[in-house]
Amino acid sequence: MSTTHDTSSARTQTVATPERRRVIAGLADETVETVADLRVRGRVDEIVAELRETHLPALEEAGYIEWDREEGTIEPGPNFEEAAEHIADLPDPDDDPADD
């Protein structure tokens, strides 16, 4: 039996990483349309590979994004608003000291 706590916990886990929060935040403020738009400081190839292999599939599975792998585009999914509201309570991913 699912509870509100279980749902909240799953939502928190899905958007827990700075990379996943960047995806949701970028879609929310309409600065992200493609995977290329998600590039941040650091090793670009490594970051893109991690997004494609780990973070984007998890966000897509949760219904937070729709991802066209062939075109490299992402857009809000059917559960996007749920994630966008949730990340507002989390630290800004661009303030993450691990990125420095």
C-alpha positions, 0 to 999 in steps of 0.5 A: 500500500502506497502512502504519501510519505512513500511518494514524497520519499521516491520523489525526493530520491528521483530529484536528489542529484544536482544533475536531475535538479538542473534538468527540472529547473532548466525546463521550468525556466525554459532554458533547456530544450536539448541535452546539449543545453544541460552542459555545465562546468567540468568534463562535458563528455563525462557529464553528457554520458552520465546524463544519458545513462543515469539521470535522464532515464530516471527522470523519464521513468518518473514521468518528469520529462519526455526525452527524444533520444534521437533528436536529443530533446527534452521537454516537461513530462506528465508529472513535471509540475510535481517535480518542479514544485518539489525542487523549489525546496531543495538547494540550487544545483549551481551552488553545489561545491562538487561542481568547482 
